[in-house]
Amino acid sequence: MGNNAFLTRFIPLRWRKSVPVVNHVALNGAIGIGTPLRPALTLKSLNPVLERAFTRKGLAAVAISINSPGGSPVQSALIHARIRELAEENKVPVLVFCEDVAASGGYWLACAGDEVYADESSVVGSIGVISAGFGFVEAIRKLGVERRVHTAGENKSMLDPFKPERPEDVEHLLSLQADIHSAFKALVKARRGARLTGDEREIFSGAFWSGRQALARGLVDGIGHMHQVLKARFGDKLVLRTVQPHQGWGLKRLGFASQATDIAGNTLEALETRALWSRFGL
């Protein structure tokens, strides 16, 4: 055995030039909406992880797994843009793998991939914008509760759930949604291009599909799981490294609120997150 071969035995596998290395980042949860036990997906929380994932020299690719029902369109756009920026700066291909759900903002993130894969039963799509709430006008009237609101600016209390809904407020909301929807559609068209098939009105209707149905419409490039696809692409010597956020110790890491006053806010966030997941039967 030559000296080089002898020394190679003691070099960690991931440092050998002949061994392909893929960094993996998991994007799990609602976007911009956190719960006590699961932090929100935001650019601020993800940027350090993304930077570490993309900046290792000699990467074969970065794999991103997505399990998200959506959430904030702004955070979706920011995270997507940062992934593309890092991929282009470091000349690293991005392979995205949809898990249970990559819908709405989750699909916005999936579009950051140069290639997108899904399971047959993944929920994919929901390219639309939604705003949901409740009206409590009759409820507080029956309880004998008087709503008192004082504003500087006639539209400051727009869409207040304890006041009667005004047609002009709804019209304004719909105009905002139309702008966000246009941006979403433009991004999908730019990223998926000629791969999109079928009627655009259907694709951008807000509907969602199984993995195979999404494949037929060009929303994903193939059916397959992360390890299966990566090994077929890079071989059995592949080294797959999951890049995780650094976490400190303490009550916050364990999911406890730092103050008793956080409980109500955390409960509302948890309910909103639950509503996002339940739209897709989960």
C-alpha positions as CSV (number, residue, x, y, z in Angstrom):
1,M,0.0,0.0,0.0
2,G,1.4,3.4,-1.0
3,N,1.9,6.2,1.5
4,N,-1.0,8.2,-0.1
5,A,-3.4,5.3,0.2
6,F,-2.3,4.7,3.8
7,L,-2.9,8.3,4.8
8,T,-6.2,8.4,3.0
9,R,-7.6,5.8,5.4
10,F,-7.2,8.3,8.2
11,I,-8.9,11.3,6.4
12,P,-12.6,11.7,7.3
13,L,-14.8,10.5,4.5
14,R,-16.4,14.0,4.0
15,W,-13.0,15.6,3.4
16,R,-12.0,13.4,0.5
17,K,-12.4,15.1,-2.8
18,S,-13.8,12.0,-4.4
19,V,-16.7,11.8,-2.0
20,P,-19.8,14.0,-2.8
21,V,-21.1,16.0,0.2
22,V,-24.6,17.3,0.3
23,N,-25.8,19.6,3.1
24,H,-29.4,19.3,4.2
25,V,-31.6,22.0,5.7
26,A,-35.1,21.1,7.0
27,L,-37.8,23.8,6.8
28,N,-40.6,22.6,9.0
29,G,-43.6,24.5,10.3
30,A,-45.6,27.6,9.6
31,I,-43.9,30.6,8.0
32,G,-43.7,33.7,10.2
33,I,-46.0,32.1,12.9
34,G,-44.4,30.3,15.8
35,T,-45.7,28.3,18.8
36,P,-44.1,27.7,22.2
37,L,-42.8,24.4,21.0
38,R,-41.9,25.3,17.4
39,P,-40.1,28.5,16.4
40,A,-41.4,30.3,13.4
41,L,-39.7,30.0,10.0
42,T,-38.3,33.5,9.4
43,L,-35.3,34.8,7.6
44,K,-33.8,36.0,10.9
45,S,-34.0,32.5,12.4
46,L,-32.9,30.7,9.2
47,N,-30.2,32.9,7.8
48,P,-27.3,31.5,10.0
49,V,-28.4,27.9,9.1
50,L,-28.6,28.7,5.4
51,E,-25.2,30.4,5.3
52,R,-23.5,27.5,7.0
53,A,-25.3,25.1,4.6
54,F,-24.1,26.8,1.5
55,T,-20.6,28.0,2.3
56,R,-18.8,24.7,2.7
57,K,-16.2,24.3,-0.1
58,G,-16.7,21.5,-2.6
59,L,-20.4,20.9,-2.0
60,A,-22.2,18.7,-4.5
61,A,-25.6,20.2,-3.7
62,V,-27.8,21.6,-0.9
63,A,-30.9,19.6,-0.2
64,I,-33.9,21.3,1.4
65,S,-36.8,19.4,2.8
66,I,-40.0,21.3,3.3
67,N,-43.0,20.5,5.5
68,S,-45.0,23.7,5.7
69,P,-48.6,24.8,5.2
70,G,-47.6,28.4,4.5
71,G,-48.0,31.6,6.5
72,S,-46.4,35.0,5.9
73,P,-45.9,35.9,2.3
74,V,-43.2,38.4,3.2
75,Q,-41.1,35.8,5.1
76,S,-41.7,33.3,2.3
77,A,-40.3,35.8,-0.2
78,L,-37.4,36.7,2.0
79,I,-36.4,33.1,2.7
80,H,-36.8,32.1,-1.0
81,A,-34.6,35.1,-2.1
82,R,-31.9,34.3,0.4
83,I,-31.7,30.6,-0.7
84,R,-31.4,31.7,-4.4
85,E,-28.8,34.4,-3.5
86,L,-26.6,31.9,-1.6
87,A,-27.0,29.2,-4.3
88,E,-25.9,31.6,-7.0
89,E,-23.0,33.1,-5.0
90,N,-21.6,29.7,-4.2
91,K,-22.6,28.0,-7.5
92,V,-24.4,25.2,-5.6
93,P,-27.4,23.4,-7.0
94,V,-30.5,23.2,-4.8
95,L,-32.7,20.1,-4.6
96,V,-36.0,20.5,-2.8
97,F,-38.0,17.6,-1.3
98,C,-41.7,18.2,-0.3
99,E,-42.7,16.1,2.6
100,D,-46.3,16.1,4.0
101,V,-47.2,19.6,2.8
102,A,-45.5,22.2,0.6
103,A,-48.5,24.5,0.1
104,S,-49.1,28.2,-0.2
105,G,-45.9,29.8,1.3
106,G,-44.5,26.3,1.6
107,Y,-44.6,26.0,-2.2
108,W,-43.1,29.5,-2.5
109,L,-40.1,28.1,-0.6
110,A,-40.1,25.0,-2.8
111,C,-39.7,27.1,-5.9
112,A,-36.2,28.0,-4.6
113,G,-35.1,24.6,-5.8
114,D,-33.5,24.0,-9.2
115,E,-35.3,20.6,-8.9
116,V,-38.4,19.8,-6.8
117,Y,-39.4,16.3,-5.7
118,A,-42.4,15.1,-3.8
119,D,-43.9,11.9,-2.3
120,E,-46.9,10.5,-4.1
121,S,-49.1,11.6,-1.2
122,S,-47.5,15.0,-0.6
123,V,-49.9,18.0,-0.6
124,V,-48.5,20.6,-3.1
125,G,-49.6,23.9,-4.5
126,S,-52.3,26.2,-3.0
127,I,-50.9,29.1,-5.1
128,G,-53.2,31.8,-3.7
129,V,-53.8,34.2,-0.8
130,I,-56.2,33.8,2.0
131,S,-57.4,36.0,4.9
132,A,-59.8,34.5,7.4
133,G,-61.4,35.6,10.7
134,F,-64.6,35.8,12.6
135,G,-67.3,38.5,13.1
136,F,-68.5,39.0,16.7
137,V,-71.0,41.8,16.2
138,E,-74.1,39.8,17.0
139,A,-72.4,37.9,19.8
140,I,-71.4,41.1,21.8
141,R,-74.8,42.6,21.1
142,K,-76.5,39.6,22.7
143,L,-74.1,39.8,25.6
144,G,-74.9,43.5,26.1
145,V,-71.3,44.5,25.4
146,E,-70.6,48.0,23.9
147,R,-67.7,48.3,21.5
148,R,-65.7,51.6,21.9
149,V,-63.1,52.5,19.3
150,H,-61.5,55.9,18.9
151,T,-59.0,56.5,16.0
152,A,-57.1,59.2,14.3
153,G,-57.6,58.2,10.7
154,E,-61.0,57.0,9.4
155,N,-59.7,53.6,8.2
156,K,-57.6,52.7,11.3
157,S,-60.1,50.2,12.6
158,M,-60.6,48.6,9.2
159,L,-61.9,45.0,9.4
160,D,-62.4,45.2,13.2
161,P,-64.1,41.8,14.0
162,F,-66.3,43.5,16.6
163,K,-67.7,46.1,14.2
164,P,-70.0,45.5,11.2
165,E,-68.1,44.7,8.0
166,R,-68.0,47.5,5.4
167,P,-67.9,46.8,1.7
168,E,-65.1,49.3,1.1
169,D,-63.0,47.5,3.7
170,V,-63.5,44.2,2.0
171,E,-62.7,45.8,-1.4
172,H,-59.4,47.2,0.0
173,L,-58.4,43.8,1.4
174,L,-59.1,42.1,-1.9
175,S,-56.9,44.6,-3.7
176,L,-54.1,43.7,-1.3
177,Q,-54.6,40.0,-1.8
178,A,-54.6,40.5,-5.6
179,D,-51.2,42.2,-5.4
180,I,-49.7,39.5,-3.3
181,H,-51.2,36.8,-5.6
182,S,-49.7,38.5,-8.6
183,A,-46.2,38.4,-7.0
184,F,-46.7,34.7,-6.1
185,K,-47.8,33.8,-9.7
186,A,-44.9,35.8,-11.2
187,L,-42.4,33.9,-9.0
188,V,-43.8,30.5,-9.8
189,K,-43.7,31.3,-13.6
190,A,-40.2,32.6,-13.3
191,R,-38.9,29.5,-11.4
192,R,-40.9,26.8,-13.1
193,G,-41.1,28.3,-16.6
194,A,-41.9,25.9,-19.4
195,R,-42.2,23.0,-17.0
196,L,-45.7,24.3,-16.0
197,T,-48.5,22.5,-17.9
198,G,-52.2,22.8,-18.0
199,D,-54.6,25.7,-17.5
200,E,-53.0,28.6,-15.6
201,R,-56.4,29.5,-14.2
202,E,-56.4,26.1,-12.5
203,I,-52.8,26.2,-11.4
204,F,-53.1,29.6,-9.8
205,S,-56.6,29.1,-8.4
206,G,-55.4,28.3,-4.9
207,A,-56.1,24.6,-5.4
208,F,-53.7,22.0,-4.0
209,W,-52.9,18.5,-5.3
210,S,-51.2,15.2,-4.5
211,G,-47.6,14.7,-5.5
212,R,-48.5,12.9,-8.7
213,Q,-51.1,15.4,-9.6
214,A,-48.6,18.2,-9.0
215,L,-46.1,16.4,-11.2
216,A,-48.7,16.3,-14.1
217,R,-49.0,20.0,-13.8
218,G,-45.3,20.7,-13.7
219,L,-45.2,22.0,-10.1
220,V,-42.6,19.3,-9.2
221,D,-40.0,17.5,-11.3
222,G,-40.3,14.0,-9.9
223,I,-41.6,11.6,-7.3
224,G,-39.0,10.5,-4.9
225,H,-37.6,10.8,-1.3
226,M,-34.5,12.7,-0.4
227,H,-32.1,9.8,0.4
228,Q,-33.3,7.8,-2.6
229,V,-32.9,10.7,-5.1
230,L,-29.6,11.8,-3.7
231,K,-28.0,8.3,-3.7
232,A,-29.2,7.8,-7.3
233,R,-27.7,11.1,-8.2
234,F,-24.4,11.0,-6.3
235,G,-23.8,7.4,-5.5
236,D,-23.5,5.3,-2.4
237,K,-20.5,7.2,-1.0
238,L,-22.6,10.3,-0.6
239,V,-22.2,12.1,2.7
240,L,-25.4,13.8,3.8
241,R,-25.1,16.3,6.6
242,T,-28.0,18.0,8.3
243,V,-27.3,21.6,9.2
244,Q,-29.2,22.6,12.3
245,P,-29.6,25.9,14.2
246,H,-27.5,26.5,17.2
247,Q,-29.6,26.3,20.4
248,G,-28.9,27.6,23.8
249,W,-30.1,26.1,27.0
250,G,-32.9,27.3,29.2
251,L,-36.7,27.4,29.4
252,K,-37.2,28.9,25.9
253,R,-35.5,25.9,24.3
254,L,-37.9,23.7,26.2
255,G,-40.9,25.6,25.0
256,F,-41.8,27.5,28.1
257,A,-42.9,31.2,27.8
258,S,-40.5,33.6,29.5
259,Q,-43.4,35.5,31.1
260,A,-46.9,34.5,32.2
261,T,-48.3,37.3,29.9
262,D,-47.0,35.3,26.9
263,I,-49.5,32.5,27.4
264,A,-52.5,34.2,25.7
265,G,-50.4,35.2,22.7
266,N,-48.8,31.8,22.4
267,T,-52.3,30.2,22.5
268,L,-53.5,32.4,19.7
269,E,-50.4,31.6,17.6
270,A,-50.9,27.9,18.2
271,L,-54.5,28.1,17.1
272,E,-53.6,30.0,13.9
273,T,-50.9,27.4,13.1
274,R,-53.4,24.6,13.8
275,A,-55.8,26.3,11.3
276,L,-53.2,26.4,8.6
277,W,-52.3,22.7,8.9
278,S,-56.0,21.7,9.1
279,R,-56.7,23.2,5.7
280,F,-54.8,20.3,4.2
281,G,-56.3,17.6,6.3
282,L,-53.4,17.4,8.8
